[in-house]
Amino acid sequence: MRLTQLTLTDFLLVKDSGISKIVIDFNERVQIILGTNGSGKSSIVRQLSCYPPSRSLFEKTGHKALTVETEGHCYSLESDFQKPSSPHLFTDMDTEENLNIGRTTDEQKDLIATKIGITPFIDSLMMNTINFPKMKPSERQKFLMAHNPDDIGFVLGLAKQMSSKVKACKNNLNHLQARKIILEQKLLSPEAVIELEQEREKISRDLSEFQQNLMDIEIGMRGIGTIAPLSIYDIKTIKNTLRTIRYSLLDLQMVDRDDSIRSERKSRLKGSIESALERISTINDQLLTYSQELNELEVQYKELAPDGDLQEAESVVSRLEAERDRFRTERPDFELSQGDLAKGYIFLDSLQDVLTSFESCDIPLYSRKKRSHREQIKGQLQYRQSAYQMQRNDLQTQYDELSKRHTITPSDIPEKLCSKGACPLYSHFMEGYQTTEHKRQNIKVRIEKLEYRLKRIRQYLEMSHRYFEQSQFYQDKITWIVDQSRSNPVLHKVLMSMDLLTTLSTSPNRIALRLKDAYDHIDQWMRYKTILSDLETAYSLRNRFLGSQNADTVKLVVTIDTIKKTLSELRKDLETNIQNKKRFEEQLTQINRYEMFKKTALDIQNTHIEYMKLLADHHEKQCLSFLKTKIEALRSDLFSRMSDVERSLREQSGLQERYQEEVVSQIERIEIEKSEQERIEKTLIAIPRENTIGFVNNIFKQANVLIESIWTVPFKIELLKDTDPLDYTFQISGDNDSLREMSECSEGQTEILYLAINLALRIQLGHVNIPLCLDETGRTFDTEHKRRLILVLKKLLDDKVISQLFYISHDLNLVTSLGQAEFLVIKDTNIVVPEISNLHCTIQ
């Protein structure tokens, strides 16, 4: 394979050299690339790769073309980055046909592999980029397994799978051993279990005694006598009454518990009932009027001949069918009469005004339950504030009294010749003074703490008071909306479909918009039903007047059907209003029942309070009650202890079973499984080792031949022995018989290893007669080693191991010994330029 031409346009990495376009024809098998540092030599050589370049290396008008000859065919590999996508071309120069139809990168790589035979591995051999000496052991293993001709990677995969299974077994064993230790720690000794069983029997006996004591106390409490006359306080009747009220209130859950709201609700229900009665009366009058008119029209119809105009009937049918198709809609959840729908639109304006007030709401909105909870907290804090204030006043009184006692201070006692410390009166005074001062300071600290708490409570109460004052306005609006939804099923459905408080806080107008959409849907449905009814009438008229030409008769029939339809609608409206009136009356009855039950419960509560005051006078019953409470508490503690003991015994029984079934038996089974898997793992690991050692030694033998041809001092790669461990660390021997890993060699030794192993891979795997690109290879060599390197490269060219050599160098004298070569000078600053250069190269 040979590279014959390279064209680069608007290549960013040579812009610093002032090059916008470069065209190079490779007529000789050796190409020497010269140029000052940073001129772009290495970048140009990297573009000799057959694989598509990165768009980021070129400007928007960039272009690359590489011509390749292989096995008698010539191909042009192009990348035109003026195209925003799909820039690649693969042209067969013999037929001038583009084989990359989609011009994609993946298809370009597939064509390079199938037509030219270049894979990523062969491309790395051409570009001399396989740095085997510096690879980690795991990377070397992966590399060798991937390029071993015998393809034994699947055995290694099986070994890895088995190794994973062994590791999983070990993890399971570790987990089970830890679980075993935990269970053993939880298991009680047999002696402790016996003690628990004995304690359980003792507790059972004690509980029986306590039960007998409680029964005796109950008999004694009943023997005290009646606390109040039965005629005044019949406890059985009161219990039955309260039970009846409690069960009745379950059916009255919808009744508002707030007195003001409930009173307002009663007024609205009475008004609604009156409105329904007025509407029912109006509808009855309309029904009477329309019925009389219908009778008169039917008499006229009987007198007229059944002649009609067929064309007019057909036009009516066509018009109604068109209107039916235009107004077609789905059936809504609710159907309203025209009157209720008109009221709904009127109510929508009122609702819009209410919702508008929420747009300026800058405080959080809470539910009734949460608001009640906050009011309870406020009441509790007010009570606590009063308690703290009383405590503070008491402490202040104590503090003032202690301060008054300090009529004499230690500084008031004059200094005399006598010793104060030896005076018993002074000592007694100082003890009393220090004790009083200590108490005074403690009281002062307590007063300061109470003042701080009072300050915090006052701040919270002020904030809470401001909130309740500001939120009352919005709370009343919310209550009004909820009350309206109870009599407005459409509004109720809209509110149930959203979070009311969140919607009012963020976008209150959304409620009105949804309600309007619902009313519009109902209105559309009503119009659609009217059209369907008229269309049925028109169909019947058309069939009736197929042989008639009397238009008056047709109009009369249409009018009669319209009146019949109106009568049907009025009857439905009448039924709806009667049902609404009945529903309002039921709601009003519920409110009245609730108020009656409330009054009864309050009366019972007052009577009960008076009765409890009488009970407080009976000291004996209080003593019995106290004794009963204590015994019940002791019994409750014994029940708790009994529960703990029984639970502990059950847990021990369950733990013992789990210890045997889930831990001990599982450990034995997994130990056997692990032994078998370890045996299989060792067998699988031994298979690829034998094959890999031979493959690696063949590569190292070839590399040592190349190293010996270049290196003048003893230096070679040690071959692997059959007994050596295959850990993918390879030793290097030198003139002092010392061994070291190849990654630890000097820079010059690493460079010769780098080149030798690449060339050995090329020869060993049969990838010969392909180009080789060297970027200043041998720059660390001395003169003799450089000379020998050139001789080896020249021999490889002669033996056609290398089809072309692209060599980047700064040593003109060295590379001239390669024989006939072409010189490409990128930038001649600071370098020696040969007499003939850029002979087949065009640089713009």
C-alpha positions in Angstrom: 0.0 0.0 0.0 1.3 3.5 -0.9 0.1 7.0 -0.2 0.5 9.1 -3.4 -0.9 12.5 -2.6 -2.1 14.6 0.4 -4.1 17.9 0.1 -4.9 20.1 3.1 -6.9 23.3 2.9 -7.5 25.7 5.8 -5.8 23.3 8.2 -5.7 25.2 11.5 -2.5 23.6 12.9 -0.3 25.1 10.1 -1.9 28.5 10.2 1.0 29.9 12.3 3.3 29.0 9.4 1.3 31.1 7.0 0.0 28.1 5.1 -3.6 28.1 3.9 -3.3 25.2 1.4 -0.7 22.5 0.9 -0.6 19.8 -1.9 2.1 17.0 -1.6 2.8 14.3 -4.2 4.7 11.3 -2.8 6.8 10.0 -5.7 9.7 8.5 -3.6 9.4 5.8 -1.0 11.2 8.0 1.6 9.7 11.4 2.6 11.7 13.7 4.9 9.7 16.4 6.6 11.8 19.4 7.8 10.8 22.6 9.6 11.3 24.7 12.6 9.7 23.9 15.9 6.0 24.5 16.0 5.7 24.8 12.2 3.2 21.9 12.0 5.3 18.9 10.8 3.8 16.4 13.2 0.3 17.7 12.5 0.7 17.2 8.8 2.1 13.6 9.3 -0.8 12.7 11.5 -3.1 13.6 8.6 -1.5 10.8 6.6 -3.8 8.5 8.5 -6.6 7.1 6.3 -9.2 7.7 9.0 -11.5 10.8 8.7 -10.0 13.8 10.5 -11.8 15.9 13.2 -13.9 18.8 12.0 -12.4 21.0 14.8 -8.9 20.9 13.2 -10.2 22.7 10.1 -11.9 26.0 9.4 -15.4 26.1 8.0 -13.9 26.0 4.4 -11.5 23.3 5.3 -10.8 20.3 3.1 -8.6 17.2 3.2 -7.9 14.7 0.4 -5.6 11.6 0.6 -4.9 9.4 -2.4 -4.1 5.7 -1.6 -2.9 2.9 -4.0 -3.4 -0.7 -2.9 -3.4 -4.0 -4.9 -3.7 -2.2 -8.2 -6.5 0.1 -7.2 -6.4 3.8 -6.4 -8.8 5.5 -3.9 -9.3 9.1 -3.0 -10.4 9.8 0.6 -11.8 13.3 1.0 -13.4 15.3 3.8 -15.1 18.5 2.7 -16.0 20.5 5.8 -17.8 23.2 3.9 -20.7 20.9 4.2 -22.4 21.2 7.7 -22.9 17.4 7.9 -21.9 14.2 6.0 -18.6 15.7 4.6 -16.8 12.5 3.6 -16.1 11.0 0.2 -14.6 7.6 -0.8 -13.9 7.7 -4.5 -12.7 4.8 -6.7 -10.2 6.6 -9.0 -10.6 4.0 -11.7 -14.4 4.5 -12.1 -14.6 8.0 -10.4 -17.5 6.6 -8.4 -18.2 7.7 -4.8 -18.6 4.6 -2.7 -19.7 6.5 0.4 -23.2 7.1 -0.6 -24.3 8.6 2.8 -21.0 10.5 3.2 -21.0 9.5 6.9 -18.1 8.8 9.1 -19.1 5.3 10.0 -19.5 4.3 6.4 -16.2 5.9 5.5 -14.4 3.8 8.2 -16.2 0.6 6.9 -14.9 1.3 3.3 -11.4 2.0 4.6 -11.4 -1.4 6.3 -13.0 -3.4 3.4 -11.4 -1.7 0.4 -8.0 -0.7 1.7 -7.7 -3.1 4.6 -6.8 -0.5 7.2 -8.1 -1.2 10.7 -7.5 1.0 13.8 -4.7 -1.4 14.8 -3.0 -1.2 11.4 -3.5 2.6 11.4 -1.7 2.7 14.8 1.1 0.6 13.3 1.4 3.0 10.4 1.5 6.0 12.7 3.8 4.3 15.2 1.5 5.1 18.1 1.5 1.8 20.0 3.5 2.6 23.2 3.6 -0.9 24.5 6.5 -0.3 27.1 4.5 2.3 28.9 1.2 0.3 29.1 -0.1 -0.9 32.4 -0.2 -4.7 32.9 -4.0 -4.8 32.5 -3.7 -2.7 29.3 -1.0 -5.1 28.0 -3.2 -8.1 28.7 -6.1 -6.5 26.9 -3.9 -5.5 24.0 -2.3 -9.0 23.5 -5.6 -10.8 23.9 -7.2 -8.5 21.2 -4.4 -9.2 18.7 -3.5 -12.8 19.4 -4.3 -14.7 16.1 -5.5 -17.7 18.1 -8.4 -15.7 19.6 -8.4 -17.2 23.1 -10.2 -14.2 24.7 -13.3 -16.2 25.2 -11.5 -18.5 27.6 -10.2 -15.5 29.6 -13.8 -14.3 29.6 -15.0 -17.6 31.1 -12.2 -17.3 33.7 -13.4 -13.8 34.6 -16.9 -15.0 34.9 -15.8 -17.9 37.1 -13.7 -15.5 39.1 -16.7 -13.3 39.6 -18.7 -16.3 40.8 -15.9 -17.2 43.3 -15.9 -13.6 44.5 -19.6 -13.6 44.9 -19.4 -16.9 46.9 -16.8 -15.3 49.1 -19.0 -12.2 49.6 -22.0 -14.4 50.4 -19.8 -16.3 52.9 -18.6 -13.1 54.5 -22.2 -11.8 54.7 -23.4 -15.1 56.2 -20.5 -15.2 58.7 -21.5 -11.6 59.8 -25.1 -12.6 59.9 -24.1 -15.7 62.0 -22.3 -13.5 64.5 -25.2 -11.1 64.7 -27.7 -13.9 65.4 -25.4 -15.5 67.9 -25.2 -12.2 69.7 -29.0 -11.9 69.7 -29.6 -15.5 70.9 -30.1 -15.8 74.7 -28.5 -18.5 76.8 -30.8 -21.4 77.9 -30.7 -20.1 81.5 -32.0 -16.6 80.4 -34.8 -18.3 78.4 -35.8 -20.3 81.5 -35.8 -17.1 83.6 -38.1 -15.4 81.0 -40.6 -18.3 81.2 -40.6 -18.2 85.0 -41.2 -14.4 84.9 -44.1 -14.9 82.5 -45.8 -17.3 84.9 -45.4 -14.9 87.8 -46.8 -12.0 85.8 -49.9 -14.2 84.9 -50.5 -14.8 88.6 -50.1 -11.1 89.5 -52.5 -10.1 86.7 -55.2 -12.4 88.1 -54.8 -10.8 91.5 -55.1 -7.3 90.1 -58.2 -8.3 88.2 -59.8 -9.5 91.4 -58.9 -6.3 93.2 -60.4 -4.2 90.4 -63.7 -6.2 90.7 -63.8 -5.6 94.4 -63.2 -1.8 93.9 -66.0 -1.7 91.3 -68.4 -3.4 93.8 -67.3 -0.9 96.5 -67.9 2.1 94.1 -71.4 0.9 93.3 -72.1 0.5 97.0 -71.6 4.2 97.7 -75.0 5.1 96.5 -76.7 7.4 94.0 -74.9 10.7 93.7 -78.0 12.6 92.4 -81.7 11.7 92.1 -82.5 9.8 88.9 -85.3 12.3 88.1 -82.6 15.0 87.9 -79.8 13.1 86.2 -80.5 9.9 84.4 -77.1 8.8 83.2 -78.5 5.9 81.1 -81.0 8.2 79.3 -78.2 10.8 78.7 -75.9 8.2 77.2 -78.6 7.0 74.9 -79.4 10.6 73.9 -75.7 11.4 73.3 -75.3 8.2 71.3 -78.3 9.1 69.2 -77.0 12.6 68.7 -73.5 11.3 67.7 -75.0 8.9 65.2 -77.3 11.6 63.8 -74.4 14.0 63.4 -72.7 11.5 61.1 -75.5 12.3 58.6 -75.1 16.0 59.2 -71.4 16.3 58.4 -72.1 18.8 55.6 -73.6 21.3 58.0 -71.2 24.1 58.9 -70.2 24.2 62.6 -69.7 28.0 62.6 -72.9 29.8 64.0 -72.5 32.9 61.8 -71.9 30.9 58.6 -74.7 28.6 59.4 -77.1 31.5 60.0 -76.1 33.1 56.7 -76.6 29.7 55.1 -80.1 29.4 56.4 -81.0 32.8 55.1 -79.7 31.9 51.6 -81.6 28.6 51.6 -84.8 30.4 52.5 -84.2 32.8 49.7 -83.4 30.0 47.3 -86.7 28.2 48.3 -88.7 31.4 47.7 -87.0 31.9 44.3 -87.7 28.2 43.4 -91.4 28.7 44.3 -91.6 31.9 42.2 -90.0 30.0 39.3 -92.4 27.1 39.7 -95.3 29.5 39.6 -94.0 31.2 36.5 -93.4 27.9 34.7 -96.9 26.7 35.6 -98.3 30.0 34.1 -96.2 29.5 30.9 -97.3 25.9 30.7 -101.0 26.9 30.8 -100.4 29.6 28.1 -98.5 27.3 25.8 -101.0 24.5 26.2 -103.9 26.8 25.2 -101.9 28.1 22.2 -101.1 24.5 21.2 -104.8 23.5 21.3 -105.7 26.4 19.1 -102.9 25.6 16.6 -103.9 21.9 16.4 -107.5 22.9 15.7 -106.2 25.1 12.8 -104.0 22.3 11.5 -107.0 19.9 11.4 -108.9 22.5 9.3 -106.1 23.0 6.8 -105.4 20.6 4.0 -102.3 18.5 4.4 -100.6 20.2 1.4 -97.1 21.6 1.7 -94.0 22.8 -0.1 -91.5 19.9 -0.6 -88.7 22.3 -1.6 -89.1 24.4 1.5 -89.1 21.3 3.7 -85.9 20.1 1.9 -84.2 23.5 2.5 -85.1 23.4 6.2 -83.6 19.9 6.5 -80.4 21.0 4.7 -80.1 24.1 6.9 -80.6 22.1 10.1 -78.2 19.4 9.0 -75.5 22.1 8.4 -76.2 23.6 11.8 -76.0 20.1 13.4 -72.6 19.5 11.9 -71.4 22.9 13.0 -72.6 22.7 16.6 -71.8 19.0 17.2 -70.3 18.6 20.7 -70.0 16.0 23.5 -72.5 15.6 26.2 -71.5 17.6 29.4 -71.6 16.2 32.9 -74.5 18.5 33.8 -77.5 19.8 31.9 -79.1 23.0 32.9 -82.2 24.9 31.8 -82.0 28.2 29.9 -82.9 30.0 33.1 -80.3 28.3 35.2 -77.7 28.8 32.5 -78.5 32.6 32.3 -78.2 32.7 36.1 -74.9 30.9 35.8 -73.5 33.6 33.5 -74.8 36.3 35.9 -73.2 34.5 38.8 -69.9 34.3 36.7 -69.7 38.1 36.9 -70.1 38.1 40.6 -67.5 35.3 40.9 -65.1 37.3 38.7 -65.3 40.3 41.1 -64.6 38.0 44.1 -61.6 36.4 42.3 -60.2 39.8 41.3 -59.7 40.6 45.0 -57.3 37.7 45.4 -54.9 39.1 42.8 -53.6 41.6 45.4 -53.4 38.9 48.1 -49.8 38.9 49.5 -50.4 36.5 52.5 -50.6 32.7 52.6 -54.0 31.1 52.5 -54.7 28.3 54.9 -57.5 25.7 55.1 -60.1 25.9 57.8 -58.5 23.1 59.7 -55.0 24.7 59.6 -56.5 28.1 60.4 -58.3 26.6 63.4 -55.0 25.0 64.5 -53.2 28.3 64.3 -56.0 29.9 66.3 -55.5 27.2 69.0 -51.8 27.9 69.0 -52.6 31.6 69.4 -54.9 30.9 72.4 -52.3 28.6 74.0 -49.6 31.3 73.6 -52.0 33.9 75.1 -52.5 31.6 78.1 -48.8 31.0 78.3 -48.2 34.7 78.1 -50.5 35.3 81.1 -48.8 32.5 83.0 -45.3 33.9 82.3 -46.5 37.4 83.2 -47.7 36.1 86.6 -44.4 34.2 87.2 -42.5 37.3 86.3 -44.5 39.4 88.7 -44.0 36.9 91.5 -40.2 36.7 90.8 -40.0 40.5 90.7 -41.7 40.7 94.1 -39.2 38.2 95.5 -36.4 40.1 94.0 -37.6 43.4 95.5 -38.0 41.8 98.9 -34.4 40.4 98.8 -33.1 43.7 97.6 -34.7 45.4 100.6 -32.8 43.1 103.0 -29.5 44.6 101.8 -29.6 47.6 104.1 -26.0 46.9 105.0 -23.3 45.8 102.5 -19.8 44.6 103.2 -18.4 48.0 102.1 -20.5 49.7 104.9 -18.5 47.9 107.6 -15.5 50.1 108.5 -12.0 48.7 108.6 -10.8 48.4 112.3 -7.7 47.1 113.9 -9.5 43.8 114.6 -9.5 41.1 112.1 -12.8 40.7 110.2 -12.1 37.1 109.4 -11.8 36.2 113.1 -15.1 37.9 114.1 -18.0 35.4 114.3 -20.6 38.2 113.8 -18.8 39.3 110.5 -18.7 35.6 109.3 -22.4 35.1 110.1 -23.2 38.4 108.3 -21.2 37.4 105.2 -22.8 34.0 105.0 -26.3 35.5 105.1 -25.3 38.3 102.7 -23.8 35.9 100.2 -26.8 33.5 100.4 -29.2 36.4 99.8 -27.1 37.8 97.0 -26.9 34.3 95.3 -30.7 34.0 95.5 -31.2 37.5 94.2 -28.9 36.8 91.2 -30.7 33.5 90.4 -34.1 35.3 90.5 -32.7 38.0 88.2 -31.5 35.4 85.7 -35.0 33.8 85.8 -36.7 37.2 85.3 -34.5 37.9 82.3 -35.3 34.5 80.8 -39.0 35.1 81.3 -38.8 38.6 79.8 -37.1 37.1 76.7 -39.8 34.4 76.4 -42.5 37.1 76.8 -40.9 39.2 74.2 -40.9 36.2 71.7 -44.5 35.4 72.5 -45.6 39.1 72.0 -43.8 39.2 68.7 -45.5 36.0 67.5 -49.0 37.2 68.8 -48.6 40.5 67.0 -47.7 38.8 63.8 -50.6 36.3 64.3 -53.0 39.1 65.1 -52.0 41.0 61.9 -52.3 37.9 59.9 -55.8 37.1 61.1 -57.0 40.7 60.6 -55.6 40.6 57.0 -56.8 37.1 56.1 -60.3 37.5 57.4 -61.4 39.4 54.3 -60.0 36.6 52.0 -61.4 33.9 54.3 -64.9 35.3 54.0 -64.5 35.3 50.2 -63.3 31.7 50.2 -66.3 30.7 52.4 -68.7 32.5 50.0 -67.1 30.5 47.0 -67.4 27.2 48.9 -71.1 27.9 49.9 -71.9 28.8 46.2 -70.4 25.5 45.1 -72.8 23.5 47.3 -75.8 24.8 45.3 -73.9 25.0 42.0 -72.8 21.6 40.7 -70.8 23.0 37.8 -68.8 25.2 40.2 -68.4 22.3 42.6 -66.9 20.1 39.8 -64.5 22.9 38.8 -63.3 23.4 42.3 -62.9 19.7 42.9 -60.6 19.5 39.8 -58.0 21.8 41.4 -56.3 22.8 44.6 -58.5 25.8 45.6 -56.1 27.6 48.0 -53.1 27.2 45.7 -55.1 28.4 42.7 -56.4 31.4 44.6 -52.8 32.3 45.6 -51.2 31.9 42.2 -53.8 32.4 39.4 -57.4 33.0 40.8 -58.7 33.9 37.4 -58.3 30.3 36.3 -61.4 29.3 38.3 -63.6 31.8 36.4 -62.1 30.7 33.0 -62.8 27.0 33.7 -66.3 27.8 34.9 -67.0 29.9 31.8 -65.7 27.0 29.6 -68.1 24.7 31.4 -71.1 27.0 30.9 -70.1 27.5 27.2 -70.0 23.7 26.8 -73.4 23.3 28.4 -74.8 26.2 26.2 -73.3 24.6 23.1 -74.9 21.2 24.1 -78.3 22.8 24.6 -78.1 24.5 21.2 -77.0 21.2 19.7 -80.0 19.4 21.3 -82.4 22.0 20.0 -81.0 21.6 16.5 -81.4 17.8 16.7 -85.0 18.2 17.9 -85.8 20.6 15.1 -84.1 18.3 12.6 -86.3 15.4 13.7 -89.4 17.6 13.2 -88.1 18.7 9.8 -87.5 15.1 8.8 -91.1 14.1 9.8 -92.5 17.2 7.9 -90.5 16.4 4.8 -91.8 12.8 4.8 -95.3 14.1 5.5 -95.2 16.7 2.7 -93.6 14.7 0.0 -96.8 15.0 -1.9 -97.9 18.4 -0.5 -97.2 22.0 -1.7 -98.9 24.0 1.1 -96.3 26.1 2.9 -98.8 27.3 5.5 -99.4 23.8 6.7 -95.6 23.2 7.0 -95.1 26.3 9.0 -98.1 25.4 11.2 -96.7 21.9 11.9 -93.2 23.4 12.7 -94.9 25.9 15.1 -96.8 23.1 16.7 -93.7 20.9 17.2 -91.8 24.0 18.5 -94.5 24.6 21.1 -94.4 20.9 22.0 -90.7 21.1 22.5 -91.0 24.3 24.5 -93.6 22.5 26.7 -91.2 19.6 27.2 -88.4 22.0 28.2 -90.7 23.8 30.6 -91.8 20.5 32.2 -88.1 19.5 32.6 -87.4 23.0 34.0 -90.3 22.6 36.4 -89.1 19.2 37.5 -85.6 20.6 38.1 -86.9 23.5 40.2 -89.1 21.2 42.2 -86.0 19.0 42.8 -83.9 22.1 43.7 -86.7 23.2 46.1 -86.8 19.8 47.7 -83.0 19.8 48.0 -83.0 23.3 49.6 -85.7 22.2 52.0 -83.7 19.1 53.0 -80.6 21.2 53.6 -82.6 23.6 55.7 -84.1 20.7 57.6 -80.6 19.4 58.3 -79.5 22.7 59.7 -82.6 22.8 61.9 -81.9 19.3 63.1 -78.3 20.1 63.8 -79.2 23.2 65.8 -81.7 21.1 67.8 -79.1 18.5 68.5 -76.6 21.2 69.5 -79.1 22.7 71.9 -79.8 19.3 73.4 -76.1 18.5 73.7 -75.4 21.9 75.4 -78.2 21.2 77.9 -76.8 17.8 78.7 -73.3 19.3 79.1 -74.6 21.9 81.6 -76.4 19.2 83.5 -73.3 17.0 83.4 -71.1 19.8 84.8 -73.5 20.2 87.8 -73.5 16.5 88.3 -69.7 16.4 88.4 -69.6 19.1 91.0 -71.7 16.8 93.2 -69.4 13.9 92.6 -66.4 16.0 93.8 -67.9 16.1 97.3 -67.6 12.3 97.7 -64.2 11.8 99.1 -64.5 8.1 99.5 -65.3 7.6 95.8 -62.3 9.8 94.9 -60.1 7.5 97.0 -61.5 4.4 95.3 -61.0 6.0 91.9 -57.4 6.9 92.7 -56.8 3.3 93.9 -58.4 1.9 90.8 -56.3 4.1 88.6 -53.1 3.0 90.3 -54.0 -0.7 90.1 -54.9 -0.3 86.4 -51.6 1.5 85.8 -49.7 -1.4 87.5 -51.8 -3.9 85.5 -51.0 -2.0 82.3 -47.3 -2.1 83.1 -47.6 -5.8 83.8 -49.4 -6.3 80.5 -46.5 -4.4 78.7 -43.9 -6.5 80.5 -45.8 -9.7 79.6 -45.9 -8.5 76.0 -42.2 -7.9 76.0 -41.4 -11.3 77.6 -43.6 -13.2 75.1 -42.1 -11.2 72.2 -38.6 -12.0 73.4 -39.5 -15.7 73.7 -41.0 -15.7 70.2 -38.0 -13.9 68.8 -35.6 -16.4 70.4 -37.6 -19.3 68.8 -37.6 -17.6 65.4 -33.9 -16.7 65.7 -33.0 -20.2 66.5 -34.8 -21.5 63.4 -33.3 -18.8 61.2 -29.8 -19.5 62.6 -30.0 -23.2 61.6 -31.9 -22.8 58.2 -30.6 -19.4 56.8 -27.1 -19.4 58.1 -25.5 -22.7 59.1 -26.9 -24.8 56.2 -26.3 -22.0 53.7 -22.6 -21.6 54.8 -22.1 -25.4 54.3 -23.7 -25.3 50.8 -21.7 -22.2 49.6 -18.4 -23.6 50.9 -18.9 -26.7 48.7 -19.9 -24.5 45.7 -16.9 -22.2 46.2 -14.4 -25.1 46.2 -15.8 -26.4 42.9 -15.7 -23.0 41.3 -12.1 -22.3 42.4 -11.0 -25.6 40.8 -12.7 -24.6 37.5 -11.2 -21.1 37.7 -7.6 -22.4 38.0 -8.2 -24.7 35.1 -9.5 -21.9 32.8 -6.7 -19.5 33.8 -4.0 -22.1 32.8 -5.4 -22.4 29.2 -4.7 -18.9 27.9 -1.4 -18.7 29.8 0.3 -21.4 27.7 -0.9 -19.9 24.4 -0.1 -16.3 25.3 3.5 -17.0 26.4 4.4 -18.4 23.0 2.7 -15.5 21.2 4.5 -12.9 23.4 7.9 -14.7 23.0 7.6 -14.6 19.2 7.0 -10.9 19.3 9.9 -10.3 21.7 12.3 -12.5 19.6 11.6 -10.4 16.6 11.9 -7.2 18.6 15.3 -8.4 20.1 16.6 -8.9 16.5 15.7 -5.3 15.6 17.2 -4.0 18.9 20.4 -5.9 18.4 20.7 -4.4 14.9 20.5 -0.9 16.3 21.8 -1.0 19.9 25.6 -1.4 20.4 25.5 -2.3 24.1 23.8 -5.5 25.6 20.1 -4.8 25.8 17.2 -7.2 25.2 13.8 -8.2 26.3 13.8 -11.3 28.5 11.7 -14.1 27.0 9.0 -15.7 29.2 9.5 -19.2 30.6 6.9 -21.8 31.0 7.2 -21.6 34.8 7.1 -17.8 35.0 3.9 -16.2 36.3 1.9 -14.4 33.5 1.4 -11.0 35.2 2.2 -9.0 32.0 5.2 -7.4 33.5 8.1 -7.9 31.1 11.8 -7.7 32.1 14.7 -6.1 30.3 18.4 -7.2 30.8 21.5 -5.1 30.2 25.2 -5.4 30.4 25.3 -5.9 34.2 22.8 -8.8 34.2 20.3 -6.7 36.1 16.6 -7.1 35.4 14.0 -4.3 35.4 10.5 -3.8 34.1 10.4 -2.3 30.5 8.4 0.7 31.8 11.4 1.7 34.0 13.9 2.1 31.1 15.7 5.3 30.2 14.3 7.6 27.5 16.6 6.2 24.8 15.9 2.6 25.8 12.2 3.2 25.9 12.4 4.8 22.4 14.1 1.8 20.9 11.7 -0.6 22.6 8.8 1.5 21.3 10.0 1.2 17.7 11.2 -2.4 17.9 7.9 -3.8 19.4 5.9 -1.8 16.8 8.0 -3.3 13.9 7.9 -6.7 15.5 4.1 -6.6 15.7 4.0 -5.6 12.0 6.2 -8.5 11.0 4.8 -11.1 13.4 1.1 -10.4 12.5 1.8 -10.0 8.7 1.0 -6.3 8.3 3.9 -5.6 6.0 4.3 -3.4 2.9 2.4 -0.5 4.5 3.8 3.0 5.2 5.5 4.0 8.5 5.4 7.5 10.0 8.3 8.4 12.4 8.2 11.7 14.4 11.8 12.5 15.3 12.5 8.9 16.2 16.1 8.5 17.5 16.3 12.1 18.8 17.9 10.8 22.0 20.3 8.4 20.2 24.0 9.2 19.8 25.5 9.4 16.3 26.4 5.7 16.0 22.9 4.5 17.1 21.3 7.0 14.7 23.4 5.7 11.9 22.5 2.0 12.7 18.8 3.1 13.0 18.9 4.5 9.5 20.5 1.3 8.2 17.7 -0.8 9.7 15.0 1.4 8.3 16.7 1.2 4.9 16.8 -2.6 5.1 13.1 -2.7 6.1 12.3 -0.6 3.0 14.3 -2.9 0.8 12.6 -6.0 2.3 9.2 -4.3 1.7 8.3 -4.5 5.4 7.8 -0.8 5.0 6.3 0.4 1.7 6.9 4.1 2.5 8.8 6.0 5.2 7.7 9.4 6.4 10.4 10.7 8.7 10.3 14.0 10.7 13.8 15.2 11.6 16.0 18.2 12.3 19.3 16.3 11.4 19.7 16.8 7.7 23.0 14.9 7.6 21.4 11.8 9.3 18.5 11.4 7.0 20.4 11.9 3.7 21.9 8.5 4.3 18.5 6.9 3.7 19.2 7.2 0.0 16.9 8.8 -2.6 14.3 10.8 -0.8 12.0 13.8 -1.2 12.4 16.7 1.2 9.4 18.6 2.4 10.3 21.9 4.2 7.3 23.4 6.1 9.2 26.5 7.4 12.9 27.1 6.9 13.6 29.3 10.0 16.5 28.0 12.2 17.1 24.9 10.1 19.5 23.7 7.4 17.6 23.5 4.1 18.6 21.0 1.5 19.5 22.1 -2.0 16.4 20.5 -3.5 13.1 20.6 -1.5 9.4 20.8 -2.1 9.9 19.5 -5.5 6.5 17.9 -5.7 4.9 20.1 -3.1 2.7 23.2 -3.5 2.4 25.5 -0.5 0.1 28.5 -0.5 
